[in-house]
């Protein structure tokens, strides 16, 4: 990831400048233009290892990361919590509040990147626009760097920096919007039953 970033910087220095960054109002409009989306993804973990899988988004507040074997982890956000299922464990998921994750910013019912102190960086990097956003009330929760291509506006990847400073990069394949996603995909009790686990709720 570092080498790729350095390479883009060198390319930008050697070539004419691209157009201005995509305006924040347009990026907000893009997010608000769909409620559901699905894509394959490649994830660069904090230790440099790679994972692949499928991503499903159902705004507001719901997302599902299904990881490919041999990892077979599942991350599901719904009802205000993030639940991490480890296939090697026969206990319930690890759970923490969605509001404490930077990803919550783009899962809002209405995305408004113009809110005061939400966007801390907004810049053009070669052919892409980068937006770094954080919870203006809780910057200690970390931030998310969103990377977009233009004409049309499309989300290409994001980098989440968590409250401990660790970075996780998610590189998206084609993000298909307006897809049909069943409610059970984001139902914690249903997932627990499917895995033969006992719900503590």
N, C-alpha and C positions, 0 to 999 in steps of 0.2 A: 504493500500500500504506500509506503514511504517513497519507494523508487518510482512508482507510478505518479505520485504527486510531484516529485522533483522533475520528472520527464515532462509533465504538463507545463510546469513553470518555465522550463527551458524553451519549450515550443512557443509559449506565449511571448517570450522575449524576442524570438526570432521571426515572428510573423506579425502581420498587421492586426490591430485590435478588432475584436468582434463587436457586435452590437451591444447596447446597454443591457444591464440585467433585466430579466423579466420583472415587471412591477409586482409589488406585494399584493395589490388588489387583484391582479390577474391570477396569481398563484392561489389566493384565497378562493376566487371564483372557480378555479379548476377543482379544488377539493370539494367545494360545495355543489359541484355539478354531478356528483355521484354519491350513492349511499353504499354500494357494494363494489368490491373489486377482488380480483384473483390474479396471482402470478406465481411462476416458479422463481426461486431465489437461490443465490449463493451467499453464504454468510462467512465473513472473516472474523474469527473469534479473537478475544484479547490476547491469546497465546500464539496467534498466527495460524492456527489450524483452520481448515475449511469444512463447512457443512452445507448441504443442499436440502431443498425441500419445496413445499408449496405454502403460499401465504394466502389467507382469505381475510378480507376486511369487511365489516358490516357496521358502518357508523350509524348511531353514535356508540362509542365505547366497546366495540367488539372486534377482536382480531384472533386469528388462529394460525399458528406456525406448525406445520406437520413436517418433521425432519425425516429424511431418507435413512434406510439401514446403511451401516450398522448402528447408527445413533438412536433412531426411533424415539427421540424425545418429542413431547408435545407441549407447546406453550399456548395457552388459551386465556384471553382476557374477556371477561363478561361480568356484568353486575358490579362494576367498580373494583374488581380484583384481577390480578394476574396469577394464573395457576400453572405451575410447571410440573408436568408428569415425567418421571424418570422410569423408563421401561424396565430397568433393573431392580426397581423397588416395588414391594407389594403393599406399601403404605399409600396414603393419600398424597395429593400434590403439595409442593411448597407454594405458599400463597403470600402475596403482599399487595398493597393498594396500587391500583392503576394510576392514581393521582400522583404517586411518587416517581413515575417514570416519564421521561421526556416524550415518549411515543403518544402519551395521552393528549398532547397538543394537537395532533392531526386526527384524533379520533373523536373530537368534540362534535356536538350536534351541528354547530355552525363554526367553521374555521374562520378566524379573523386575525390575520398576521399583522394587522395595523394596530393592535392593542398596544398601549403604552408599555415599553420596556420588554415586550415579548421577543422581538427580533433584535439580536445584538450584533449580527453581521449580515450583510446583503451585498453580494459581489458577483461579478462575472469572472469565470475561470475558463479561458478558452471558449469552447462552444457551449458551455453550461453556465447556469445560474446557481449559486449556492446561497442558501438561507440558513443561518444558525439561529435557532429559537430556544427559549427557555421559559419556564413558568415565572412570570414577573413577580409573583408573590413568594416563590420558593426557588431562587436560582441555585440553591445548594443541592437540588435534586438532580442536577446535571443539565445537559442540553442535547439537542438533536440538530445535525447538519443535513439539510435536505438538498439533493442535487437534481436539477431539472434540465431537460432539453427544451428547445423552443420550436414554435411553428409546426405542429401545435405544442402547447405546454404539456409535458409529460414528466412524471416522477421517475427517475432512473435509479436512485439509490439513496440511502441515508446512513449516517454514522451517529450512533448513540454514544454519548459520553456519560457514564453513570455517576452516582454520587461519590464513588471512590476513584474517579478519574480513568477508569478502564473504557476502552473504545471497542464497539462492535459494529462492523460494517455489513449492511445488507444490500446486495446488488440485485436489482430486479430484472427479470425477463420482461416480456411484454405484459403490461398491466392491463388486463381486460376489465372494463368497468360495466356496471349495470347488469352483473351476472346474478343468477338465481342461487342463493345460498340458504339451505335449510336451517331452521332455528336450532335444531339439535346439535349442529356443529359448534354452537356456543353455549350449550347447556351443561353446566358442571355436573349436576346429578346424573344426567344421561351418560356422560363420559365415565363417571365413577362406576356406574352399573355395568357399562360395556367392558370395563377392565376388571370387574369382579371385586371392586373396592367398596368399603363401607363409608358412606358420607357421615361426617361429624356435624353437619349443619342441622 
